[in-house]
Amino acid sequence: MQLTTHRGFAPATLTEAMQFSEHLASSSMVPKQYQGKPADILVCVQWGYEIGLAPMQALQNIAVINGKPSVYGDAALALVQASPLCEGIDEHIENEGTPNPVAVCIARRKGRMPVIARFSVEDAKRAGLWGKQGPWQAYPKRMLQMRARGFALRDAFPDVLKGLITAEEAQDYPSDDRPARDITPRNPLDAIKPAIPAPPPVMETSDPVVIEQVFAADQAAEDAAADQAEADAEREAIIAESGEPPDSDGPGGYPLRVPGSDVYLGLYPTLAEWADAYDALGDKTARAGRAGARTRMTKLRELRECNEELLQRVDLVRKTALMAAYSQRLAALGAALTPEEREAEAASRKVA
């Protein structure tokens, strides 16, 4: 067998690849999952070739979990950073030392808005991962980081990773012989809880047991949300019976206004429907690709200003979510500004 040499051996033909795989399968130097399995090694090497990993790198960094190939988080980061499309990856922990630390990964791709992924202790608890036997119990902070990283890299660079998910994520999915469970994290825009009185100061800790006790307070928030839903249902019943919302602006309903015009985009029979339309318009404004980031930031502010009166009348839970979405859109657009635009933006806000 003749192999080409380029930083190690690399088979040049299928026959060479098969012989190469058989030799590796009989070695104790390859991971145990590949020992005695030349066919698996052959597939792994092919996967590595497609995503840019040399044969031995592929064997060390590609894992088959529940019958599906995946790549370890550090290797995924290396592949993305090696791509000419990558402008940088930023990772950090928000709210560190509190009961709900949040891992954040910001993936920047040339010519596109940054992709920001967050994964918190609350998300891990909802997915049944927090305190789980294994890495989640031994290295919880690292696992939060890997989950945020996997989401950001897959969303920003699907062409680089060829659809592979991270091994740290794959190992948390159920196998075919176990009942499936939903471990998809909430969208940050949908994860806003109703405002409740601030709890007593909590001593900084990362102890899962203490965090479990603190998060018991979330039940109060869920009860508040249930009460709000019941109130909304009663209001909808009144509308259905009378044909007009009890606190509407008139028979036409609630107008969604657009900046710089007396013409409104539409009339909505309930504040809930108006809030949905306002949120959708804000998202569309933030994603208006032809306009520059600073222009979109200005349009978002103007949209809020001309609809401020109705925004203040939306129920507290929904208004909190809308305000959070507004802030997050501005932050994402602000991250895409050039240094000159950031200076101009800061100057204009000081004047305002």
Secondary structure, 3 states (H helix, E strand, C coil): CCCEECCCEECCCHHHHHHHHHHHHCCCCCCHHHCCCHHHHHHHHHHHHHHCCCHHHHHHHEEEECCEEEECHHHHHHHHHHCCCEEEEEEEEECCCCCCCEEEEEEEECCCCCEEEEEEHHHHHHCCCCCCCCHHHHCHHHHHHHHHHHHHHHHHCHHHHCCCEEHHHHCCCCCCCCCCCCCCCCCHHHCCCCCCCCCCCCCCCCCHHHHHHHHHHHHHHHHHHHHHHHHHHHHHHHHHHHCCCCCCCCCCCEEEECCCCCCEEEEECCHHHHHHHHHHHHHHHHCCCCCCHHHHHHHHHHHHHHCHHHHCCCCHHHHHHHHHHHHHHHHHHHHCCCHHHHHHHHHHHHHC
